[in-house]
Amino acid sequence: MDKVFRRAVSNFLQGLLFITPIAVTVYVVVWFVGHIDGIFNPWLEDMIPVHIPGIGILISFVFLALIGYLVSNLISISAIGWFERWMNRAPLIKVIYFSVKDILN
């Protein structure tokens, strides 16, 4: 019975370690798009009288592409290394950041 319990706990933890970075990523993306949608919709509705649902997705895509461009062309490798060393010092953030980064790689 003890072996079965240990195996169940082990499986639970493996499942948790697998699903947590995915769930965090989905949560952050949904939050980010909703937040951008909330910021730009009132502004766009003043300019364009038609409500465009999901404009936050388009704006988020453009914003993230711009950040990607800036990171790949303007920010040096040493700055990225400094950021990752800083992230490595924070216990909970370290687990989430590097788990998400490993999944995306």
Order of alpha helices (4+ residues) and beta strands (2+ residues): alpha-alpha-alpha-alpha
